[in-house]
Amino acid sequence: MPRVQMIEEREHASPSQIDAFDHIAASRGGKMIRPYAAMLHRPEIARAAADLGAVIRFGSQLPDHVRELVIVTTAVERECGFEWDSHRPLAAEAGVSEQSLDAIREGSEVEDADDEVVVGFVRSLCRTGKVDDETFDIMADRFGEPGAVELAAIVGYYSMLAVFMNACDVC
């Protein structure tokens, strides 16, 4: 059970939450989704987080396969079932193999070499807060510096969501 009231319906939003509620719901196909329903207790944080999420999800320079691979790996590393459940089907749809998804879920090595280097990048950031020069250089060579920056931002964003949802017990 969530530790905070979930503001999932517009009629449950206070006057100070309505603008953020409408903005977030409009950006998510008319729905209020779980992380933001809890975050609405601080509408300006919820709105800013949703806006960053929209850039990451819908304005990414990275291939869908890579972005979703990063998201599901971060979800597992941060123990956030909501993000795993939400993004696993999107990752499969984007071409992430069942073997890669199973290995990510189990915390084992991914057989696909291209996927493994991305998964290693995410695992390193989540586990140590850092990546070594070699791993970063591989990402920068593969995706350019903007892509490497975006990879790190995706990990940071989904880590923030996971930590928030775990704290509020909405994962």
C-alpha positions in Angstrom: 0.0 0.0 0.0 1.4 3.4 -0.9 2.8 5.6 1.9 1.3 8.7 0.3 -2.1 9.3 -1.2 -2.2 8.7 -4.9 -3.7 11.5 -6.8 -4.8 9.5 -9.9 -8.1 11.4 -10.6 -8.4 15.1 -11.4 -11.3 15.4 -8.9 -8.9 14.4 -6.1 -6.3 17.1 -7.0 -6.3 20.3 -4.9 -6.5 23.6 -6.7 -2.7 23.9 -6.4 -2.3 20.5 -8.1 -4.7 20.9 -11.0 -2.4 22.7 -13.4 0.4 20.1 -13.0 -2.2 17.3 -13.1 -3.6 18.5 -16.4 -0.1 19.1 -17.9 1.2 15.6 -16.9 -2.0 13.8 -18.0 -2.0 15.6 -21.4 1.6 14.5 -21.9 0.8 10.9 -21.1 -2.3 10.3 -23.3 -4.8 11.7 -20.8 -3.7 9.4 -18.0 -2.0 10.1 -14.7 0.6 7.4 -14.2 1.8 6.1 -10.9 5.0 7.9 -10.2 3.5 11.3 -10.9 0.3 10.5 -9.0 2.5 10.3 -5.9 4.7 13.2 -6.8 1.8 15.5 -7.2 2.1 16.4 -3.5 4.8 18.7 -4.8 3.2 19.8 -8.1 6.3 21.6 -9.4 8.5 18.6 -8.8 5.9 16.3 -10.5 5.7 18.6 -13.5 9.5 19.0 -13.9 10.0 15.2 -13.6 7.3 14.5 -16.2 8.8 17.1 -18.6 12.2 15.5 -18.3 10.7 12.1 -18.7 8.9 13.2 -21.9 12.3 14.4 -23.3 13.9 11.1 -22.4 11.0 8.9 -23.7 9.8 10.9 -26.7 12.7 13.1 -27.7 15.6 10.6 -27.4 18.4 10.6 -29.9 19.1 7.0 -29.1 17.5 4.0 -30.8 14.4 2.7 -29.0 16.2 -0.6 -28.4 19.0 1.1 -26.5 16.8 3.4 -24.5 14.5 0.7 -23.4 17.5 -1.6 -22.6 18.8 1.2 -20.3 15.4 1.7 -18.7 14.8 -2.0 -17.9 18.3 -2.5 -16.6 18.0 0.5 -14.3 14.6 -0.8 -13.1 16.1 -4.1 -12.1 19.2 -2.5 -10.5 17.0 -0.1 -8.5 14.5 -2.8 -7.7 11.5 -1.0 -9.2 8.9 -3.5 -10.3 6.7 -0.8 -11.7 9.3 0.4 -14.2 10.2 -3.2 -15.1 6.6 -4.1 -15.7 5.9 -0.9 -17.7 9.0 -1.1 -19.9 9.7 -4.8 -20.4 7.0 -5.1 -23.1 8.3 -1.8 -24.7 11.9 -3.3 -24.6 10.7 -6.5 -26.3 8.8 -4.5 -28.9 11.9 -2.4 -29.6 13.9 -5.6 -30.3 15.5 -6.5 -27.0 15.8 -10.3 -27.1 14.2 -12.5 -24.5 17.7 -13.7 -23.6 18.8 -10.2 -22.8 15.7 -9.5 -20.8 16.0 -12.7 -18.8 19.7 -12.0 -18.1 19.0 -8.5 -17.0 16.2 -9.7 -14.7 18.5 -12.4 -13.3 21.5 -10.1 -13.0 23.5 -12.4 -15.2 25.7 -11.8 -18.3 23.9 -10.8 -21.5 25.0 -12.9 -24.5 24.5 -10.2 -27.1 27.8 -8.2 -27.1 26.1 -4.9 -28.1 23.5 -5.2 -25.4 26.1 -6.4 -22.8 28.2 -3.2 -23.1 25.1 -1.0 -22.5 23.9 -3.2 -19.6 27.4 -3.0 -18.2 27.4 0.8 -18.4 24.0 0.9 -16.5 25.0 -1.7 -13.9 28.3 0.2 -13.2 26.5 3.5 -12.8 23.8 2.0 -10.6 26.2 0.0 -8.4 29.1 2.4 -8.1 27.8 5.7 -9.3 30.6 5.7 -11.9 31.8 4.1 -15.2 35.4 3.5 -16.2 37.0 5.4 -19.0 36.9 2.4 -21.3 33.2 1.9 -20.9 32.4 5.5 -21.3 34.6 5.7 -24.4 32.8 2.7 -26.0 29.5 4.5 -25.4 30.8 7.8 -26.8 32.3 6.0 -29.9 29.0 4.1 -30.5 26.5 6.9 -29.8 28.6 10.1 -29.9 29.2 12.3 -26.8 25.5 13.5 -26.9 24.4 9.8 -26.8 26.7 9.0 -23.9 25.4 11.9 -22.0 21.9 10.8 -22.7 22.6 7.3 -21.6 23.8 8.6 -18.2 20.8 10.9 -18.0 18.4 8.0 -18.6 20.0 6.0 -15.8 19.8 9.1 -13.5 16.2 9.8 -14.4 14.9 6.3 -13.9 17.0 5.9 -10.8 15.3 9.0 -9.4 11.9 7.6 -10.2 12.8 4.2 -8.7 14.2 5.7 -5.5 11.2 8.0 -5.2 8.7 5.2 -5.8 10.5 2.8 -3.4 10.5 5.5 -0.7 6.8 6.1 -1.1 6.1 2.4 -1.6 4.4 2.8 -5.0 6.8 0.5 -6.9 
